[in-house]
Amino acid sequence: MNPRPTASTAERLSFLGIDERTRAALGRAKAVLEEALPRALDSLYDDMRRTPALRSIFKDDAMLQRARRAQEVHWSRMASGSFDDSYLASVVRVGEAHAVAGLEPGWHVAAYGRILDEVSRHAIAKAGKSRGPFGGGGDVSAAAEAVSAIIKATMLDIELTTVAHMARLERERAELEAQRKDHESQQEAIVAALGAGLARMAEGDLEFAIDRPFAPEFEPLRQHFNALGGKLSDALTQVATGAGGISANADQISQAADDLSRRTEQQAASLEETAAALDQITATVRKTATGARQANQAVTSAKDEAERSGVVVSDAVDAMGKIEKSSSEISQIIGVIDEIAFQTNLLALNAGVEAARAGEAGRGFAVVASEVRALAQRSAEAAKEIKALISASSQHVGQGVELVGAAGKALQSISGKVAEIDSLVSEIAASAEEQSTGLSQVNVAVNQMDQMVQQNAAMVEQSTAASHALRAESAEMGRLMSRFRFGGGGYARPAPRAATPRNAPAASPARAMVQKVATSFGATSGDDGWQEF
């Protein structure tokens, strides 16, 4: 559709009554319009800034100012009264700009209404002055004619702008419709090609590929379809190879299952004998551990008694030392008593001499002096006897101290030896406990192995049955794979591989463990029953 509505412009001008007189009135009103237009546009665009629906159309204030200037130029061209191609091109640009920006025609009409209101008021106000652009003062007919011309030109501009707006929308709609039909045609061709390819794949042909290129936006779909066929072909090739390997190995698995069944029976018998032997060894080691534990307790008690005896001897040595010290102190006291007796004897002798000098008058004093002297002599003799006894006692106490000290050293030596014996017996008891614990664990492990071997025997039977089922399923898989064409023409069942000879049985770790335990107790373990374990 032609966006420039020139074909009906003359009819529109005639219908609106825009003739030469109207054009002349517009020419006379141009000055008034240009006076009122800046204020009207400023007010309009200020309100547009505050209106979210209109403000979002413009990126920034610079764009808003450019739109304002374009409006001012357009209104000035419209007021010239020359509705030529230049004017029509301007109208088309405005309408298409509104369509591109997404501005609804209602906002355009409302904006022109505000501008028209401001211009009309200004023109009428000018008409009331003594000398205005419309003639003498008070002559409003010219002003009315000018306002009428401005209204007609505005209505024409609104109508032409709206037509350009709708034409742009219609052209875009037609372009979108053409694109939609083209896309539908391409999609139909793509769906047909994909349908044919999927039908070929459903028939088993995985080598089919779409050679005709698609539209650029759909070309990845074709490439992915072809890649899918190639990957499916590769995957089925690998599956076919695996199926052939499964089929070829099914016989060998069956033979191995039979051999495993026989060896499992032998293992079960050997493990049963091993479990019985380990039960006996465990009981013996447990009894040894109990005896070692009791011996350890007895040695510990002896050690405690020896330590207590050492403490008693030490206390006895301390007591004997104190006795010896007391005997020494008593000897000193006796020496003091002996000295007192000697001094008393001297005093009594002097008193007797003085009594003899006194004659008859000192006879009674002489008797007293004689008694005191006798008492002093007896005290000195007693002190000598006690001193002799204390000396003998001190000698005996010293000997006792030496003997007790020797006994203490002997007890300390005995205590040290008992401690060594206690350490050795503790180690023996601990070793026996560890051996008992280890053998108990070995016994439990062997019993578990026996249970596992019994379970393995049942599982071997299941494995034998599963191997036969596997052979049947691999044959069925081969039959299904033969329906497809891929990588080399299709599926071919490979020839079964010959079964490999049975390997010799490996040495059992349980056998080596039992041999080590038996050797630690001075016994030997036979090899009977372990050859096939």
MARNU-345513 format. One record per residue (C-alpha): x, y, z; residue in one letter. Coordinates in steps of 0.2 Angstrom, whole numbers, plus 5000, padded with zeros to 4 digits. Example, Ala and Ser with C-alpha at 12.3 -4.5 7.8 and 13.67 -1.06 7.14 Angstrom:
506249785039A
506849955036S
This chain:
500050005000M
500650184996N
501050275012P
500750445005R
498850475003P
498950604988T
497650514978A
496250584989S
497050744995T
495950854984A
494350774989E
494850795007R
495250985004L
493551004996S
492550915009F
493351015023L
493051175013G
494851225012I
494851344997D
495851494992E
494951605004R
495451475018T
497251475012R
497251665012A
496551665030A
497951535035L
499251655028G
498551795038R
498551685054A
500251615052K
501051755062A
499851735076V
500051545076L
501951565076E
501751675091E
500651555101A
501551395095L
503151395106P
502151425122R
500851285117A
502251165113L
503251195129D
501651165139S
501251005129L
503050935130Y
503150975149D
501650875152D
502250735140M
503850725152R
502650695167R
501550565158T
502350385159P
501450325143A
502250465133L
503850485142R
504350305138S
504250335120I
505750455120F
507450385126K
508050555133D
507750745133D
508750765117A
507550655108M
506050745115L
506750915110Q
507050855092R
505250805092A
504650975098R
505751065085R
505050945071A
503250985077Q
503651175076E
504251165058V
502751055053H
501451175061W
502351315052S
502251225035R
500451185038M
500051365042A
500751415026S
499251345017G
500251255004S
499751075005F
500951014992D
502150854991D
503350935004S
501850945016Y
501150775012L
502950705015A
503050785032S
501350715036V
501850545031V
503450555041R
502550605057V
501250465055G
502550335052E
503550395066A
502050375077H
501750205071A
503650155073V
503650225091A
502050145096G
501050305099L
499150275099E
498250405087P
497150455102G
498750535110W
499050625094H
497350695093V
497350755111A
499050845108A
498350935093Y
496850975103G
497951065116R
498951155103I
497351205093L
496551275110D
498051375114E
498251445096V
496351485095S
496351575112R
497851685106H
497051725090A
495451785098I
496351885111A
497351965097K
495752005088A
495152115102G
496552235101K
496452405091S
497552355078R
497952175075G
498352055061P
496552035057F
496052215054G
495252355064G
494952335083G
493352245088G
493152155071D
493151975076V
492451905059S
494251895052A
494851815068A
493451685067A
493851655049E
495751625054A
495251515068V
494151415057S
495551395044A
496751345057I
495451215064I
495151145046K
497051135043A
497251045059T
495850925056M
496650885038L
498350865046D
497650745059I
496650645046E
498150635035L
499350585049T
498150445055T
498050375037V
499950375036A
499950295053H
498750155048M
499550135031A
501250095040R
500349975051L
499549895037E
501149875027R
502049805042E
500549685044R
500649635026A
502549605028E
502249505043L
500949405034E
502049365020A
503449315031Q
502249205041R
501649125024K
503449095019D
503849025036H
502348905035E
502948855017S
504748815024Q
504048725039Q
502948615028E
504448575018A
505448535033I
504148435041V
503948335025A
505848305024A
505948255043L
504348145041G
505148055027A
506748035036G
505947975052L
504947845041A
506547785034R
507247765052M
505647675057A
505947555043E
507747525050G
508747625038D
509947725050L
511047775035E
509747895028F
510248075028A
509348235022I
510448315009D
509348465003R
509848615014P
508448705025F
508248885027A
509648965038P
508648975054E
508148785052F
509748725045E
510348665062P
508848555063L
509348465048R
511148445054Q
510548385070H
509448255062F
510848195051N
511948185066A
510648095076L
510647955062G
512547945063G
512547935081K
511147805082L
512147705069S
513747715079D
512847665095A
511947515087L
513647465079T
514347465097Q
512847375103V
512947245090A
514747215094T
514347205112G
512947085108A
514146975098G
515346975112G
514046925125I
513446785114S
515246725111A
515646725129N
514046645135A
514746465133D
516346515142Q
515346585156I
514346425157S
515946315158Q
516646435171A
515046425181A
515146235181D
516946235186D
516646365200L
515246255207S
516446105209R
517746215217R
516446295229T
515946125235E
517846085239Q
518046255248Q
516446215258A
517246055264A
518946125268S
518246275277L
517146165288E
518746065293E
519646225296T
518246295307A
518346145318A
520246155320A
520146345324L
518846305337D
520046195346Q
521446315345I
520446455351T
519846355366A
521646315370T
522246495368V
520846555378R
521246435393K
523146495391T
522546675392A
521546645408T
523046555416G
524146705412A
522846825418R
522746735435Q
524646725436A
524746905432N
523546945447Q
524546835459A
526246925454V
525347085456T
524847045473S
526546985477A
527247145471K
526047245481D
526547145497E
528447165494A
528147355492E
527147355508R
528547255517S
529847375510G
528847515518V
528747425535V
530647395535V
530947575531S
529847625545D
530847495556A
532447575551V
531847745555D
531247685572A
532947595576M
533747765572G
532647855584K
533047725597I
534947745594E
534747935595K
533747915612S
535147795619S
536447925615S
535448065624E
535147945639I
537047925640S
537348105640Q
536048125655I
536947985664I
538548075662G
537748225670V
537048125684I
538848045687D
539548225687E
538248275700I
538648125711A
540548165710F
540248345715Q
539048295729T
540348175736N
541648315736L
540348425745L
540048285758A
541948265760L
542148445763N
540648455775A
541448305785G
543148395787V
542248555793E
541248455805A
542848375812A
543548545815R
541948595824A
542148455836G
540748405847E
539648545840A
539848475822G
539548295826R
537748295819G
538248385803F
539548255801A
538248115801V
537248205788V
538848235778A
539248045779S
537547995773E
537548115759V
539248045754R
538647875754A
537147925744L
538248005731A
539347855730Q
537847745727R
537147865714S
538847855705A
538847675705E
537147665698A
537547785685A
539047675680K
537947525679E
536647615668I
537947685657K
538647515654A
536947445650L
536547595638I
538247565629S
537747385627A
536047425621S
536747555609S
537847425602Q
536347305600H
535347445592V
536747485580G
536847295575Q
534947295573G
534947455562V
536247365551E
535247205550L
533547305547V
534447405533G
535147245525A
533347175526A
532647335518G
533947325504K
533447135501A
531647175501L
531947315488Q
532947195477S
531547075479I
530247205475S
531247255459G
531347075454K
529447045457V
529147205447A
530147135432E
529146965434I
527547065435D
528047155419S
528446995410L
526946905416V
525847065410S
526647055393E
526346865393I
524546895398A
524247035385A
525046925372S
523846785377A
522346895377E
522846965359E
523146785353Q
521446735360S
520546895353T
521446865336G
520946685335L
519146725340S
519146845326Q
519946725314V
518646595320N
517246715316V
517946755299A
518146575295V
516346545300N
515746695289Q
516846625275M
515946455277D
514246545276Q
514846645261M
515446495252V
513746405255Q
512946565248Q
514146565233N
513646385229A
511846445228A
512346595218M
513346485206V
511746385202E
510846545199Q
512346605188S
512246445178T
510446475175A
510746655171A
512146615158S
510846505148H
509546645149A
510946765143L
511346655128R
509446655123A
509346845126E
510946875115S
510246775101A
508546875102E
509547035102M
510546975087G
508846945078R
508247115082L
509847205077M
509747115060S
508247225056R
509347385055F
510447445042R
511947535049F
513847555047G
514347425035G
512647345030G
511947275046G
512247155060Y
513246995058A
513346865073R
515146835077P
515846665079A
516046605097P
517746615105R
518546455111A
518546435130A
520146465138T
520946335150P
520546345168R
521846435178N
522646345193A
521946385210P
522846525219A
523546505236A
522146545250S
522546685262P
521546585275A
522746435273R
524246545276A
523446625291M
523046455299V
524846385295Q
525546545305K
524446515320V
524846325320A
526746365319T
526646485334S
525946345345F
527246225339G
526146125327A
526146105308T
524646125297S
524345995283G
523846035266D
522445915265D
520845985259G
521646155253W
522246115236Q
520646175227E
520346325239F
